[in-house]
Amino acid sequence: MSDDKVSSGGWSRRRAIAAAGGMIAVGGCLTESKPEQSPPAQDTTPEPEDEEDSSASDSWPCFGYDAGNRGSAPTASGPAQNPRIEWTFDAGTPTMNSSPVVVDNVVYTTGTGDPGGIRAVDTESGEQVWKFDTDGYVSSAPAVVDGVLYAGTWGKQFYAVDIENGNQRWTVDIGHRFNSSSPVVADGRIFVGTIGDGPLLVSGPEDEEKFEACALLALDAETGDELWRYDDFGERDHIESSPAVADGRVHFSGEETVYALDVETGEVAWSRNIIGGSYASPAVGDGLVYYATPYRGDSPSRLWALDAETGETRWTYGMEDMSQKISPAVADGTVYVPASSTRICSLAGGSDDDNCSGVTRGRLYAVDAKTGTERWKAEIKTDTRSSPAVADGVVYVGCRNGLSAVTVDGENAWRFDFEGEREDSPYVESSPAVAAGRVFIGASDGQLRSISEE
């Protein structure tokens, strides 16, 4: 789209990159549907953990790519330079802050706000394949496994939908609202968090208490039957993070506490407070659980690495900027996490930025996954509100009203600013999905964008 603006860091990608590890089976979220059909989407099945998948380059099947939320696609690639808007898709919703997912050349996206629903869109043409109407809007990313999409809605419904034709497989009334927690599927179970059953408009303490009745649910992926729920959170804790699953544990965070539960029973393996608390989703890899915590009072933003077996702190890394419910990505021994800060500088000068009072700055941090040692940090210039995606030597991250690409060596490759039809430029809270040579990302103007290389 010619109105969108791009700036380049002048980097040309090295095309020869060694093949990386396998793909973890993941679960999806989708909503109830009365399909409006064009040609049906084809089914794709992610292979089990630690097995290579020939279709992996065409798939980003759930938030964070895999069951561990690692945010890294080992065989996918996106635009390395000279990015362009290939197409935009208008979902007809007020915003699109949830993250898209991609399976077998179809991208699935949800709109935040009424009307709700899930759309299947062809990755090549940007044309709608089918639409699935839901009871309540969907605020979280859908996810796909074995040809089925899974999703929860603000209307307390959880759905399973056939991705081939957009037909409903099953739906269950959970009795709790689903907000920003995206489901993940592993070993035939769906794991997802809720925020309670409060009303649309909160008018007092009683309404607030209803939102505190949250739970982490395990559902049967075939039937939707509830297998177990964990809701012993104590006072004022609720789940906005997406769970991550690895080695028989499901990891997630509440307001002040992070948890590891047994995937089969829901029993607590360990739980602990971390300074600053974390609403962000964890990433799990190589026996460590990574959390980013925001700035609070005297506590700076931090990246935490916890032992996945015991919950003990392996290391922490303090960031100069503020983390905002952003999940880290893990790839090839490095943890990537974006953060932002608002700078109040002297108007008389004395700063690197010209008269930078109130200027918001973003950075992408790269940290050694084993030791917590900083490898580099790259300036993104504007605030970041989305989690990063890593593919083929490039880290993609949404930033204010666009998308930035930084190489895994810390060089700024390019930045692309979005311009919309509304008065203000759209802001980006959606996290990118990389597949089929493209980056897919939503924005506050209700548009899904496909970005490819010229």
N, C-alpha and C positions, 0 to 999 in steps of 0.2 A: 504494500500500500504506500503510495508515494508520499503521503502526508507524514508518515512515521520517519523518525530521524535516527541515524546510525552514526556512531563514532567508532573508529578502529584503533587498536593498539599496535597494528602493524605486524602481527604475528602470523606466520604460516605454519600450519600443523604438520608435524612429522607423521606421515601416513603409515609408517611401519611401526606398529605397537604390538608387543607380545600378547598372545592370547591369555586371558585371565580366567579365574576360577568359574565354578558352576553357579547355577541358579537355584534359589530356595523356593519350594512350593509355597504359594501365598494365597490369601483369600480376598474376596472382593465384596464390595457393598453395592447394592442397587436397590431400586424402588419399584413399587407396583406399577403395572403398565397396562394401558390400553393402546397398543402400538399403532402408530401411523407409519406405514412401511413404504420404503423404496426397496432396492435389492437387499436381502438379508445379510447380516454380518456373518462371517465364517468363524467357526469355533477354533480356539487354540488352547492347548493345555500346557501350562508350565511344567517342566519335568521336576521330579523330586530333588531334594537337597543333594548338592555335590555332583549332579549330573549335568553335562552340557546340553543345551537346548538349541537346535538349529534355528528356531524361530525367535530366539531371545533378542536379536537385534531389532525385531519388529514389535517388541512388547515392553511395556512398563506396567505390570498388571495390578499394582496396588500402590498406596502411598508408601514412599520409601523404597520402592522397587521390589523388596523381598520381605520375608517374614521377620527378619532382623532389623528392618527399617534402615538399612545401610545407605540408601540413597545413591547407589552406584550400580550401573549396568555394565558388566564386563565386556559385552560384545556389541553394544550399541554405539552409535556415533551421531553427532548433531553438527550444525554449522560451525566450522572453525574460523571462518572469516567471511567477509562480504555477506552478512545476513540480510534477508529480505522477508517481508510478510508474504507468505505464499497464498494464504486465504484467511478470512475471518468468518466465524460462525456466530450468529446472534441467537442466543438461547431464549430470548424473550423474557428474561428474569432481571430483577433490579441489579444484582451483582453476580459475579462468578468467582468467589473467593476460595472455593474448594479446588482441589487439585485434580486434573484429569488423569485417566489411566488409559493405556493402549494395549490392545491384544489383536494380533493378526490383521494389521492394517485398518483397524477401527478404533477410534478414540471415543471414550465414554466420559461424559461430563455431567455435572449437576449444577443447578442454579440455586443460589442462596436467596431466599425470599420468595414470596408468591408471584407467579405460580411456580410450584415445585416441579419435580419430575427429573427424569434422566434421559439424556440424548445419546444416541449412537451416531457417530459422524465418520464418514469415509476419510482416511488420512490423506488420500491423493487429491480428492476434489473438494473437500469441505462440505459435501452434501449430506443431509441427514439421511441415515439408514432407517432408523425407527426412533420413536419417542415413547417413553413409558411414564404415565401419569401416576403420581403418588399422593397419599394422604398426608399432607404436610410437606414442607420443603426439606431438602437434603443439604446439610451444611458441611459434610465431610466428603472425602474422596471415596468413590466407589472402588471396589477391587474385584478381580476376576480369578477364578480357579476352576479348572475342569469344565469350561464352557458355561459357567454360571456366575452372574453378578450378584453381590450381596450389598445391602445398604440399609441404614436406619434413618428415620425421619423425625422431624420435630413433632409430628403427629403420633409418636409412640409406636409406630409400625416398623417392623423389620422385614425386608423382602429378599427373596431369591428369584432371579429372572434369567431366563434362557437367552444367552447373547446371540444365538443364531437368528431368532425371530422376534425377540422382545416380549415373549409371553411369560407370564408369571408362573414360577414353579410352586412357590408357597409364600405365605405371609403369616406373621405372628404379631399379636398385640403384646408388647413387653410391659406396658404400664409406666414406662419411663421415657423421657424425651432423649433423643440422640442429637448431639451438637457437633463438636469438632473432632470427636474421636472416630477415626476411621477403622473399620474392622480389618482383622487379619485372619487368615485361615491356615491351619496347620493340623495334620493328622486327623482330618475329618471334623475338626472343631472350629467354630467361629468365635473369636474373642473380640469384644467391643465394650467400650465404656459408655455410661449414661450420666445425665446430670440431674436426675430426679423427675418429678412430675408437676413442677410449678406452672402457673398460668402464663399466658403471653405477656401480660402486663403485671408487674410486681407492685403491689400496693401496700405492703407492710411486712412485719416480721414473720407472720404465719406463711405468707407466700414464699418468702426467702427460705424458710425451713423446708418447704417442699422440694426446693432445688438441692438441698443438702442430702436428700435421700438417694444418693447415687449408688451405682453398682458397677462392677466389672463382671460381664456375663460371658459364659461359655455356652454356645448353642450347637446342636447337631447340624452339620452342614447339609445333610440329606433331607431332614424333616423340619428343622427350625425348633425342635424340642429343646427346652432349657436343660442343660446338663448340670450346671451349678452357677451360683452367683456369689460374689464376695461383696459385702456391703458394710463391713465393720470398720468404718473410717473415722468414727468419732465426730467431733464437732467441726462444722464448717470445712469440709473437704469434699471436693467433687472432681470428676474426671473429665479433663478436656484433652488429654494426651491420647495418641493412638498407641495401642499396645505393641510390643515387639516380642517375638517368640524365638527361643533358641535353647537347645539342650534340655528340653522338658520343663522349661520355666517360661512364664509369661510376665514380662516386665512392663511397668507403667508408673505414672506419677500422679499424685493428688496435688493439693495446694502446698503442703509442707513436707510431705513424705513420699518416698519412692518405695515401690513394692516389687517383690518377686514371688509369684504363686506357682504351685504345682499345676501343670496343665491338665492333669487328669482329675484331680480332686478339688482344686481351688484353695487348698490349704496354703498358709503363708510359709514360704521357705525362709524369707527374711524381709524386714522392712526397716527403714531408717530415715531420719530427718537429714536433709542437706541444707546448708546455709543459703538463705535466699529463696528456697522452695523452687519448684519447677512445674510449670504447666506444659512444658515442651515434651514431645515424644522422644523416647530414648532410641539409641542405635546400639545394636549388639554385634560384636565381632571378636573372635579369637579370645573368648573367655572374659571379655570386659564389656561393661554397660556404660555408655556415654550419655551424660545429661548436660544441658546448658541451663544455667540459672541466671535470672535477671539481676540487675542492680537493685539493692534495697538498703536504704539508709547508709550505714558504714560498710556494708558488704558489697564488694564490686561484683560485676558479672563474672561468672566462672564457667569453665568447662571441667566436668568431673569425669573421672574414669573409676568405676567401681568394679570390684571383683564379682563376676556374675554368680559365683557359687556362694559367696559369703556376704556380699554387700560392703566389704571393707574398702576403704579408699586406697586406690593404687597411686593416684596423683591428681592434682588440680592445676588448672592453668587460669590465671587471672587476666581478664580482658579489659582494655581501656574503655571500651564502649559498652553499650547496654544491649543485652540479648532480650529479644521480645518473643517468647514462646516459639523459638526457632529450633528445629531439630538439627543435630549435626549429621554429616555424611561421612562414611568411612570407606576408604579405597586405598589398596596397596600400601598399608602401613601408615596412612595419614588420616587425621580427622580434620574435616573442614567445617567451620561454623561462621556464619555472618553475624555481625552486630552493628549497632548504630549508636550515635550520640548527637545531642544538640549542643553546639559550641556557642558559648557566650564570650565573645572576644572584645577586646578594647576597640572602640570605634576610631580611636586615634591611630590605630595600626598596631604593629608588633605581632602579627600572626601570619602564618603561611597563606591563609585565605584572605582575600581583600575584604576588610571590614566585615568580619564573619559573625557578627552578633546574631545569634539565633539560627545560624546555618546548621543544617543537619548533615551529618557525615556518616557514611557507611564503610565498613571494612569486611574483608574476608580473611579469616585466620586459618592457617594451616599448622597443625600440631602433630608431632610424632605420636602415633597411637599407643606405643608401649611405654614411653618415658614422659610424655607431656611437654617435651622440649619444643619451643617455637621453631618452626621451619621458615615461615615467612608470613607477612600480612600485606594484603593488597588493598589500596584505596578504591572504593566504589563510588565515592563522591556523594551519593544520596543514601537515604535510609533504606534498610533492607527489612522486609516483613515476611519473607518466605524461606523455606528450607532449601538447601542446595541440592543439585543433581550432578553426578559425576559420570562422564562417558568419554572414552577415547582421548584421554589427556586433557579434557576441558571440564571446568567447574562452572555450571550455569546457576545463576541465582537471580530471583526477581528483586527489583529495587524500585521503590517509589512508583514511577510510572513507566517502567520498562523492564528490560532484561539485560544482565551483564554476563559476559563470558571471560573467565580468567583461566589461564593455563595452570596445570598442576605444578609448574615451576614458579608461579606467582606473577606472571606477566599479564597485564590487561590485554585481552585479545580484541574485544569490542564491547560496545554498549548500544542498545537499541531502545529509543524512547517511543512509547505508544502515544498516538493521538486519536481521540474518539470523536463521536458526533455530539456528545454532550458538552456543556460549557467548560468544564474542567477536564484536564487530562486524566485518564483513568489511573488509579493506583493499583498496585499489584500485591496481593496477599496470597494468591495461589502459588503453589510450588510447581516448578517445571517437571515435565515428564519427557524423557528423551527416547525416541524410537524412530525407526524407518528413516533415518537421516535428518530428522526434524526435532525441534523443541516445541512442545505444546504447553500453553499456559493460559489461564483465565485472568480476568481483571474486573475491576469494580463497575465497568460499563456493561457487564453481562455478555461480553464477547470472548469467545475462545479463539486464540490466535495460533496459527501454524507458522513457525519460522524455519526457513531452510536457507541453504547457501546458494548464492547466485551462480 
